[in-house]
Amino acid sequence: MLKNYVAPILFLLCFCFSHSQKTSDNQYLPKDIEALEDYLEQINSDYIKRIDGSHASKIRKIFKNRDEKVLESINDSVYIFNDDINIYIDSILSNIYKANPQIDNTNYKFFVNTSFIPNASCYGDGMFEIYLGLFSTLSSDDEVAFVICHEIAHKLLDHPLDNVTNVISTINSKETKKKVREIKRQKYGQTRAALSVIDELSIDILDHSKETEAQADSLGFVLFSKTIYNKYKALSALSKLQRDDDMLLSHNIRVDSIFNFETYPFKPFWLKETVSIFDTDEKINEFSLDSDTLKTHPEIEFRIEKLKSDFSIISTDSSGQENNMRLLINLANLKMIESAIDKKNLDIAIYQLVELFHNKRIGSEYYHITMASVLKQIYNAKKNHELGKYIPPKSKFSDEKQLNKIRLFLHNLELGETKKMGLAFCKANKDDLMAEDNGTEIFKFFKSINQ
């Protein structure tokens, strides 16, 4: 049993010596991208070769296209290749594989998605994704281990292939063809009827039913229960993901307080909306999951109860292995912010900075220097007439209230107001900014453009 803890302890020691609140630059490309591309093409090729039966060629094409999109995503900086995060994941995988030697993990590859949404997914051919937001949501190694076991179970049960096969079979069924013929005969409402059918038949490799998710929970728990991890944490992992779905982007961002300074007071008209002729009661959640993997809401309550019933699990507050996770949460938080800034998703960066600082998950110095950096990027984007390229305007079609508030504020700011606000922010937080070279540089920048 002691040997199982060696990898996590080594990770902990390396992590403690190499990390403070500062992190190295995000690495969005692997060290050997050509080797990784060849590897992914190979595991995808091996996987689709075993696909047979009715409509096999169409199903193979779906998985081949998915593989090409993954390669595009790698080059589009969707994933982060961070040694510390990978060491952490590998330490958990090592314990899972050691406890379950029947798992053939030869072609398994775990990627870390930069998204702040708490999620994980299995693509079927051996590729898995873990989102940075998952690390920020869970609080123990045990909970992360259950999530990984759940995704491995999807792979072992061939759920992605079953899902695509079922949809392709339905598309080519007599019933669907009959619906299409009926739509063609309609004089009115063809578009609406066609969209309804398309929506029913949309193909998503990751989209699983409540029952399928419960199956993955069940097999995942069998794998999980053999490991060194606290089996009760399976329930807390699901519970936290359910709670987080309700709380995603719900932190109240007091823009009028955050950007109100003695030397440059907040102006109420910065939050004034323009009247639009387009209005609707139907809202769109920009960050809802297009496909349900681990997170299948609102079905998690059903899944929790089923696990309790099938395995006689009693909910408990007993502690798990949290030392490593505590360090990883800090790193994940910083990497999510840095990723948003690198991609110039500056509205999301502001939201994350405020929310994490308010909840004392990032320090004052990091918060003020990073926020000043964001304000500098906003100024430059406005100066170059590129703000709309990175930050969409407030939308009446979006139900993301807090992001809409930030977007409205940023778009209402004039260029001259932005540079004055940047300087006022730097003056109000001078001590923190002057503690670091990059903070000092940003302070000097806003002073120079305000002269």
C-alpha positions in Angstrom: 0.0 0.0 0.0 2.8 2.4 0.8 4.3 2.1 -2.7 1.0 3.5 -4.1 1.7 6.8 -2.5 5.2 7.3 -3.9 4.2 9.1 -7.1 1.9 11.6 -5.3 4.6 12.3 -2.7 7.2 13.0 -5.4 4.7 15.2 -7.2 4.1 17.1 -4.0 7.7 17.7 -3.3 8.5 18.8 -6.9 5.4 21.0 -6.9 6.2 22.7 -3.6 9.7 23.7 -4.7 8.7 24.8 -8.2 5.6 26.8 -7.5 4.4 29.9 -5.7 1.6 32.2 -6.9 3.6 32.7 -10.1 3.5 30.2 -12.9 5.5 29.7 -16.1 4.0 30.6 -19.5 1.2 28.4 -20.7 2.4 25.7 -23.1 -0.3 25.2 -25.7 1.7 22.9 -28.0 3.4 19.6 -26.9 7.1 19.4 -27.1 6.9 17.1 -30.1 3.7 17.9 -31.9 4.5 15.7 -34.9 4.9 12.6 -32.7 1.7 13.4 -30.9 -0.2 13.9 -34.2 1.2 10.5 -35.5 0.2 8.8 -32.3 -3.4 10.2 -32.4 -3.8 9.3 -36.0 -2.6 5.8 -35.2 -5.0 5.1 -32.3 -7.8 6.6 -34.3 -7.0 4.4 -37.3 -6.7 1.3 -35.1 -10.1 2.1 -33.5 -12.1 2.7 -36.7 -10.7 -0.5 -38.3 -12.8 -2.5 -35.8 -16.0 -0.7 -36.7 -18.2 -3.0 -38.8 -21.9 -3.8 -39.4 -24.6 -1.6 -41.0 -23.5 1.9 -42.0 -19.9 1.1 -40.9 -18.4 3.5 -43.5 -20.5 6.4 -42.3 -19.7 5.7 -38.6 -16.0 5.5 -39.5 -16.2 8.9 -41.2 -17.7 10.5 -38.0 -14.8 9.3 -35.9 -12.2 10.2 -38.6 -13.6 13.7 -38.7 -13.5 13.9 -34.9 -9.9 13.0 -35.0 -9.1 15.7 -37.5 -10.9 18.3 -35.3 -8.8 17.2 -32.3 -5.6 17.9 -34.3 -7.0 21.3 -35.2 -7.8 22.0 -31.6 -4.3 21.2 -30.5 -3.0 23.8 -33.0 -5.7 26.3 -31.9 -4.4 26.2 -28.3 -7.5 24.4 -26.9 -5.2 22.2 -24.7 -2.5 22.9 -22.2 0.6 20.8 -21.9 1.8 21.5 -18.4 4.3 19.1 -16.8 3.0 19.6 -13.2 -0.6 18.9 -14.2 0.4 15.9 -16.3 2.5 14.4 -13.4 -0.5 14.8 -11.1 -2.9 13.0 -13.6 -0.3 10.3 -14.2 0.0 9.6 -10.5 -3.7 9.0 -10.2 -3.8 6.9 -13.4 -0.9 4.8 -12.0 -3.0 4.0 -9.0 -6.1 3.2 -11.0 -4.2 0.9 -13.5 -2.3 -0.8 -10.7 -5.6 -1.7 -8.9 -7.2 -2.7 -12.2 -4.6 -4.6 -14.3 -7.3 -5.8 -16.6 -7.5 -2.4 -18.2 -5.5 -2.3 -21.4 -4.4 1.4 -21.4 -1.9 1.0 -24.2 -3.6 3.6 -26.4 -5.0 5.9 -23.6 -4.1 9.5 -23.8 -5.4 12.2 -21.4 -5.5 15.8 -22.6 -6.1 18.9 -20.4 -8.6 21.3 -21.9 -8.1 25.0 -20.9 -11.9 25.5 -20.4 -13.1 26.7 -16.9 -16.2 24.5 -17.3 -15.9 21.5 -14.8 -16.1 18.6 -17.2 -14.3 15.5 -18.5 -14.9 13.3 -21.6 -14.1 10.2 -23.4 -13.8 10.1 -27.2 -13.9 6.3 -27.6 -10.6 5.6 -29.4 -8.5 6.1 -26.3 -8.4 9.9 -26.1 -9.8 11.6 -23.0 -10.2 15.2 -21.9 -10.1 16.7 -18.5 -11.0 20.4 -18.2 -9.1 22.8 -16.0 -12.4 23.7 -14.4 -12.8 20.2 -13.0 -9.7 20.7 -10.9 -11.0 24.0 -9.6 -14.3 22.4 -8.7 -13.3 19.2 -6.9 -11.3 19.2 -3.7 -9.5 15.8 -3.4 -7.4 13.3 -5.3 -10.2 10.8 -4.6 -12.8 12.8 -6.4 -10.6 13.3 -9.4 -9.8 9.6 -9.4 -13.6 8.7 -9.6 -14.1 11.1 -12.5 -11.3 9.5 -14.4 -12.7 6.0 -13.6 -16.1 7.1 -14.9 -14.5 8.2 -18.2 -12.5 5.0 -18.5 -15.8 3.1 -18.0 -17.3 4.9 -21.0 -14.4 3.6 -23.0 -14.6 0.1 -21.7 -18.4 0.0 -22.3 -17.9 1.5 -25.9 -20.5 4.2 -25.2 -19.2 6.7 -27.8 -19.4 4.1 -30.5 -22.8 3.0 -29.4 -24.0 6.5 -29.4 -22.9 7.3 -32.9 -24.1 4.0 -34.2 -27.6 4.6 -32.8 -27.9 8.0 -34.3 -26.6 6.9 -37.7 -29.1 4.0 -37.7 -31.9 6.4 -36.8 -30.9 8.8 -39.6 -31.1 6.0 -42.1 -34.2 4.4 -40.7 -37.5 4.1 -42.6 -39.2 6.4 -40.0 -36.7 9.2 -40.5 -37.0 8.9 -44.3 -40.7 9.1 -44.0 -40.5 12.3 -41.9 -38.2 13.9 -44.5 -40.8 13.0 -47.3 -43.6 14.5 -45.2 -41.6 17.7 -44.7 -40.9 18.1 -48.4 -44.7 17.9 -49.0 -45.5 20.6 -46.6 -46.4 24.0 -48.1 -45.6 26.0 -45.0 -43.3 25.5 -42.1 -40.7 23.4 -43.9 -37.7 25.1 -42.2 -39.1 24.8 -38.7 -40.0 21.1 -39.2 -36.6 20.3 -40.8 -34.7 22.0 -37.9 -36.7 19.9 -35.5 -35.7 16.7 -37.2 -32.0 17.8 -37.4 -32.0 18.7 -33.7 -33.3 15.2 -32.9 -30.6 13.6 -35.0 -27.6 15.7 -34.2 -24.5 13.5 -33.8 -22.4 14.1 -30.7 -19.9 11.5 -29.7 -20.0 12.7 -26.1 -23.8 12.9 -25.7 -25.0 10.1 -23.3 -28.3 9.3 -21.8 -29.1 9.2 -18.2 -29.0 5.4 -18.2 -25.7 5.4 -20.1 -24.2 7.8 -17.5 -25.5 5.6 -14.7 -23.8 2.6 -16.4 -20.5 4.5 -16.5 -21.0 5.4 -12.8 -21.5 1.8 -11.9 -18.5 0.3 -13.7 -16.4 3.4 -12.8 -17.2 2.8 -9.2 -16.2 -0.8 -9.5 -12.8 0.3 -10.8 -12.6 3.1 -8.3 -13.4 0.9 -5.3 -10.4 -1.3 -5.9 -8.0 1.7 -5.6 -6.4 3.3 -2.6 -8.9 6.2 -2.8 -11.8 6.8 -0.5 -14.9 5.2 -2.1 -17.3 7.6 -0.5 -15.8 10.4 -2.5 -17.5 9.2 -5.6 -20.7 10.7 -4.2 -19.1 14.0 -3.2 -17.6 14.3 -6.7 -21.0 14.0 -8.4 -22.6 16.3 -5.8 -20.1 19.0 -6.4 -20.5 18.9 -10.1 -24.2 19.2 -9.7 -23.9 22.2 -7.4 -21.3 23.8 -9.7 -23.6 23.7 -12.7 -26.0 25.9 -10.8 -23.2 28.2 -9.7 -21.3 28.6 -13.0 -20.7 32.2 -13.7 -23.0 33.3 -11.0 -20.7 35.3 -8.8 -21.9 38.9 -8.5 -19.4 41.1 -10.3 -19.8 44.6 -8.8 -18.2 46.5 -11.7 -19.3 49.8 -10.2 -17.3 49.0 -7.1 -14.3 47.2 -8.6 -13.6 50.1 -11.0 -14.4 53.0 -8.7 -11.4 55.1 -7.6 -10.9 58.2 -5.7 -8.9 59.7 -8.6 -11.4 58.5 -11.2 -14.9 57.7 -9.9 -17.1 55.2 -11.6 -19.6 56.7 -14.1 -23.1 55.2 -14.0 -23.6 55.6 -17.8 -20.9 53.0 -18.3 -23.5 50.4 -17.4 -26.3 52.1 -19.4 -27.9 49.9 -22.0 -28.9 51.0 -25.5 -32.4 50.0 -26.5 -32.5 47.3 -29.2 -35.3 46.5 -31.5 -34.4 42.9 -31.0 -35.6 41.4 -27.8 -36.7 38.0 -26.7 -37.6 36.1 -23.6 -35.6 33.1 -24.8 -32.1 33.1 -23.5 -29.0 31.2 -24.5 -26.5 29.9 -22.0 -23.2 30.4 -23.9 -21.4 28.0 -21.5 -23.9 25.2 -21.2 -22.3 21.9 -22.2 -23.2 21.0 -25.8 -22.7 17.4 -24.8 -23.1 15.7 -21.5 -20.2 13.5 -20.3 -19.6 13.3 -16.6 -22.0 16.2 -16.1 -25.5 15.1 -17.0 -27.8 17.6 -15.3 -30.3 17.5 -13.8 -29.8 13.7 -13.7 -26.9 13.6 -11.2 -29.3 13.3 -8.3 -30.7 10.2 -9.9 -27.2 8.9 -10.5 -26.1 9.5 -6.9 -29.1 7.6 -5.5 -28.5 4.8 -7.9 -24.9 4.4 -6.8 -26.0 4.5 -3.1 -28.6 1.8 -3.8 -26.5 -0.5 -6.0 -23.3 -0.4 -3.9 -24.8 0.4 -0.4 -22.6 3.5 -0.3 -23.3 5.7 2.7 -22.6 9.4 2.3 -19.9 10.6 4.7 -17.8 13.7 5.4 -14.7 11.6 5.8 -11.6 13.2 4.4 -9.7 12.2 1.3 -6.2 12.8 0.0 -6.3 16.6 -0.4 -2.7 17.7 -0.1 -1.8 17.2 -3.8 -5.2 18.5 -4.9 -4.9 21.7 -2.9 -1.7 22.5 -4.9 -3.3 21.5 -8.2 -6.4 23.7 -7.6 -4.1 26.7 -7.2 -2.3 25.9 -10.4 -5.5 25.2 -12.3 -7.0 28.6 -11.2 -3.9 30.5 -12.5 -3.8 28.5 -15.7 -7.5 29.2 -16.5 -6.9 32.9 -16.0 -3.7 32.9 -18.1 -5.4 30.9 -20.8 -8.3 33.3 -21.0 -5.9 36.3 -21.3 -3.7 34.5 -23.9 -6.8 33.9 -26.0 -7.9 37.5 -25.4 -11.1 36.4 -23.8 -10.7 39.4 -21.5 -14.3 39.5 -20.3 -13.9 35.9 -19.0 -10.5 36.8 -17.5 -12.0 39.7 -15.6 -14.8 37.5 -14.2 -12.4 34.8 -13.1 -10.0 37.3 -11.5 -12.8 38.9 -9.5 -14.5 35.7 -8.5 -11.2 33.9 -7.4 -9.9 37.0 -5.6 -13.2 37.5 -3.7 -13.1 33.8 -2.6 -9.5 34.1 -1.6 -8.2 31.6 -4.1 -5.6 34.0 -5.6 -3.5 36.6 -3.8 -3.7 40.3 -3.8 -0.5 40.9 -5.7 -1.4 38.4 -8.5 -4.9 39.9 -8.8 -3.8 43.5 -9.1 -0.9 42.9 -11.5 -3.0 40.6 -13.7 -6.0 42.9 -13.7 -3.8 45.8 -14.7 -2.4 43.7 -17.5 -6.0 43.0 -18.7 -6.8 46.7 -18.6 -3.7 47.3 -20.7 -4.9 44.8 -23.3 -8.3 46.3 -23.3 -6.8 49.7 -24.0 -4.7 48.4 -26.8 -7.7 46.5 -28.3 -9.8 49.7 -28.3 -6.9 51.7 -29.7 -6.6 49.2 -32.6 -10.4 48.9 -33.0 -10.3 45.2 -32.2 -12.3 45.0 -28.9 -15.3 43.5 -30.7 -13.0 40.8 -32.1 -12.2 39.5 -28.6 -15.2 40.6 -26.5 -18.7 40.3 -27.8 -21.2 43.1 -26.9 -23.9 42.5 -24.3 -26.5 40.2 -25.8 -30.1 40.1 -25.0 -30.1 36.5 -26.3 -27.6 35.4 -23.6 -28.5 34.5 -20.0 -24.9 35.0 -18.8 -25.8 38.0 -16.6 -22.4 38.6 -15.1 -20.5 38.3 -18.3 -23.1 40.6 -20.0 -22.5 43.2 -17.3 -18.7 43.1 -17.9 -19.2 43.3 -21.7 -21.6 46.2 -21.5 -19.1 48.1 -19.3 -16.1 47.4 -21.5 -17.9 48.4 -24.7 -19.3 51.6 -23.1 -15.8 52.8 -22.1 -14.3 55.3 -24.5 -10.6 55.0 -25.3 -9.7 58.1 -23.2 -11.7 56.7 -20.3 -9.9 53.4 -20.5 -6.5 54.9 -20.2 -7.6 57.1 -17.2 -9.2 54.1 -15.5 -6.0 52.0 -16.1 -3.9 54.7 -14.4 -6.4 55.1 -11.5 -6.3 51.3 -10.9 -2.5 51.3 -10.9 -2.4 54.2 -8.5 -4.9 52.6 -6.1 -2.9 49.4 -6.1 0.6 50.8 -6.4 2.3 48.8 -3.7 1.3 45.4 -5.3 2.2 46.5 -8.8 5.6 47.9 -7.8 6.5 44.6 -6.2 7.1 43.0 -9.6 8.9 44.1 -12.7 5.9 43.5 -15.0 3.6 45.4 -12.6 6.0 48.3 -12.6 6.1 48.2 -16.4 2.3 48.4 -16.7 2.2 51.3 -14.2 4.8 53.2 -16.3 2.7 52.4 -19.4 -0.5 54.0 -18.1 1.5 57.0 -16.7 3.1 57.6 -20.1 -0.2 57.5 -22.1 -1.9 59.8 -19.6 0.7 62.6 -19.9 
